[in-house]
Amino acid sequence: MSVSQHARPGPTGRPVRASGQDQPYEAVALLAAHIARARAGTGGLVVLRGATGTGRTTALEEARARAAADGLRVLHVRCSPRDAGTPFAVARRLLDLPPAAAGGGGERERDEELWCALRAAAGREALLVAVDDVHRADAPSHRWLVELARHLDGLPAPVLLVVTERTQYDVDPPRQGFAHTLPPALVHTCTLPPLTEETAAALIRARVPDAPPSWAKECARAAAGSPLLLCALLDDLDAPDGQQPVPVTTAALYPGAYPAAVAWWLDSAGRVTTQVARTLAVLDEDWDGTGGSGGTVLAPEQHSGEPQPPDPGDPVEPATLLARVTGAAPARITGWLTAMTGLGLLTQDHAGRPRYAHPLLRDAVLAGVPETWRHATRRAVAEAMLHHGAGTSAIARQLLPTGPVGADWAPDVLQDAAHHALSEGRCEDAAAFLRRALAEPLPDGRRLRLLTELGSLEAAREDSAAGIPRLTEALRLPGDPQERVRAAFALGTVLAARGRARAAVDVLHTVYDQFTDRPDLVGALRTASVLLADGDQELRRDVHRLLRDAAARTPELIGPAARVLLVRHGVTAGLVSAGDAMPQVRQLLTEPVDPLTEPFLLGTAAAVAQWADALDEADRLVERGLAGERPGLLHPMHEAMLHTRADIAAARVGHGRLPVRIPPCCEGPRDTCAGTPGNLHAHTLLALVEQGRPEEARRFADGFDLRDAPPSWELNRFLYARGVQRASVGDHTGALHDFLECGRRQAAREVISPVVTPWRTAAAESRIALGHHREALALAEEELRLARVWGTPRTLGRALRVLGTATGGRRGLELAEEAVRLLRDAPAGAAGELVAALLAQGRQLTAAGERARARACLREAAERAEQAGTVRQSALVEEALREAGARRPAAARTGAASLTDSERRIARLAAEGRTNAEIADLLHLARRTVETHLTSVYRKLGIRRRGELRPALGQDAP
């Protein structure tokens, strides 16, 4: 016979008598029926079974009260672990006999004494014998009680024997159950299962009638199906000013009934089960993303509160880990996990791992456990995971809260986990692993490398002051010369980034003096000095002069990376053409290069290739350079390559199509931007202007305070972009100031060529708008001279256009027409320059009275502006068309919206990958018709290849 029931526990951690609707109705009803049978003359045996905290004692006490009220005599005893060492201790306390004297007869005599006492106690009246926690009885008493149950019918009076027995599955194999040897017909069993959600909700409402459903649900989770834990938790959360939220740590509970109840549950389970339960709690902390001291392992921006997924390289089953760490039998642990899940104390997460039902329950399991035990357990778990081939990230997380392991494998695991975290962009995790690795005993060379990696990560955070001291410490350590140079690179990079260019170069010179016998290292340090000096104009000139002098004196000691810097300097100084520079760069790329200096070679070559409009080549060089870097390690060339990548993107698609991403630092209150504006900010501002978002562009530009901004090439780029923004809204005076200031700063850096920043033509246009034609002409002529030196269509076409506008007349028109011819052969990203040239040509034709030619020219400009996405230019072209006598604005004859239904249908099929023949068969058209339609589609979309159809169709793409 099996009856399911729940009981209400007391706040002290031991079940107490319940009342009202909390009473265990079905158990009490069963016992009441047996009490009535005993009064009628028929005894029997009832076994109340259940896990710890399910209410066995409550039901037994209710039965005692009912029996006494019905006139039965009651004998009661509660078994205790203290009874285990004293034979017949429980039976003698049950029958109110004094403790047996030592040596006072054998077991047979004592057994007979107990039977006599029982007959005397019962007399001729019905008797209830109630034994609580019979599983804790001493062995002789346990055997005697079993014999009592077997011979109840032979007693002179009806005896009802009711025992409660803990039947929770423990890792330690328990003794056989009370009814194990009894015939089933003699036994009536009542099993009290855990709380259901509905029953828990009812109990909570009984205690807290106005409890919000979410609060009640959280309480039920923390109670984990146990009436004992639920009542204890409600006692702890009861407050005069209302119910407190359910915490995740027992430190927030008062008076502490809940952790006391959990501790009692663990005590009842035994030593090995307790060890397994606590080890599981340690594992659960890791799976939940928390460290052993409540800290998070995941970076704050990445920790969503959801459990961490299993490590992809982690094949270890939790039961296997628990068995290896605790020494318990794997089969028993598997059974315990299954049983605890059935009771509700454990749940399974999405990965099938056993987890505690609530973080509060897990914390209570670990309450009072010394940190030394936790650390030792984590070390044991880490070793077990290592033994079973788990992933390094999972092993490293176990080591994070612990002290030094002192084994060779520990720093290897932690460093590998750091590199894995870096590859996934989890820089905070990587830094945590490296800090922990440094706590291990390490040789100086290994410590040097780890300090360099950690210092680089910490220095990359602007709010961290730890990076510079760590990198400084790394430089003081002896070690591999190349690793020391990398440490110098990292320290110099962070110093230069914080406006301390001289200090950065001094660091390199200090290391330079230590390696005068290593030309390869000297060359790497010299090359890095050129880049790090960029923030100090005087220092930059000096470093470049020293490099040129060294190249003249000992050219054999100047490697490819240094020589490509000299090529770049010649380009920016306006001394070298693209036709001369690119063959030199390509030749240098074929020469052997040291791994330390290869990033300098690749990054500088990429910048020159981008200026030369060799965009595919530049892109490959950047990606090759970035791929060759050691993850997370600061390097002087890293940021430069990222900037070149951004420049390539802008040159490839133009600012009209460039995605606009407002940097997080510029999303603060009152449209203010933190820090100094840089190259990416300049691209963002230009994109806002060209895409016709003037108010956003104004707010973005005005958000930076440039008064105290340190000098840099990035600031010069932003000054130029702000000048463009001001000119676009008619503030030509402000724009001219920005362009001239940009030029002054560029000249101080010996950057003369317009390929870097075409500030002269921009200033000339502002001069024209302000009526300063003579000054405009001088600026435009100088830029054309420099542009002819460089010789690329984009740079030369721009200079010709502006000079044509400044010159005017027939000569000005000829210059504009030459600009248009050149720009037609420029890369697609120069479409904006071609639109500007067509616009200038159209305006000059209008001024010359050739309005028909002007309108044709301007309509082409309108089509190309629409293709390029330059909304600002589109508006200027429309205005020029009206001035040229156009009756209405140019219709949208380009872009996806301009396609006819037939063209759109054919374009979609082609974008799906179908051939012309397949499209012709599918639509029942001639193949020639399909080709004609696609030719028209390509022209309207401004594309040249079939592979460009899908992105060009945009939202219309399948």
Secondary structure, 3 states (H helix, E strand, C coil): CCCCCCCCECCCCCECCCCHHHCCHHHHHHHHHHHHHHHCCCCEEEEEEECCCCCHHHHHHHHHHHHHHCCCEEEEEECCHHHHHCCCHHHHHHCCCCCCCCCCCCHHHHHHHHHHHHHHHHCCCCEEEEEECHHHCCHHHHHHHHHHHHCHHHCCCCEEEEEEEECCCCCCCCCCCCCCCCCHHHEEEEEECCCCHHHHHHHHHHHCCCCCHHHHHHHHHHHCCCHHHHHHHHHHHCCCCCCCCCCCCHHHCCCCHHHHHHHHHHHHHCHHHHHHHHHHHHHHHHHCCECCCCCECCCCCCCCCCCCCCCCCCCCCHHHHHHHHHCCCHHHHHHHHHHHHHHCCEEECCCCCEEECCHHHHHHHCCCCCHHHHHHHHHHHHHHHHHCCCCHHHHHHHHCCCCCCCCCHHHHHHHHHHHHHHHCCCHHHHHHHHHHHHCCCCCHHHHHHHHHHHHHHHHCCCCCCCHHHHHHHHHHCCCCHHHHHHHHHHHHHHHHHCCCHHHHHHHHHHHHHHHCCCHHHHHHHHHHHHHHHHHCHHHHHHHHHHHHHHHHHCHHHCCHHHHHHHHHHHHHCCCCCHHHHHHHHHHHHCCCCCCCCHHHHHHHHHHHHHHCCCHHHHHHHHHHHHHCCCCCCCCCCHHHHHHHHHHHHHHHHCCCCCCCCCCHHHCCHHHCCCCCCCHHHHHHHHHHHHCCCHHHHHHHHHCCCCCCCCCCHHHHHHHHHHHHHHHHCCCHHHHHHHHHHHHHHHHHCCCCCCCCCCHHHHHHHHHHHCCCHHHHHHHHHHHHHHHHHHCCHHHHHHHHHHHHHHHCHHHHHHHHHHHHHHHCCCCHHHHHHHHHHHHHHHHHHHHCCCHHHHHHHHHHHHHHHHHHCCHHHHHHHHHHHHHCCCCCCCCCCCCHHHCCHHHHHHHHHHHCCCCHHHHHHHHCCCHHHHHHHHHHHHHHHCCCCHHHHHHHHHHHCC
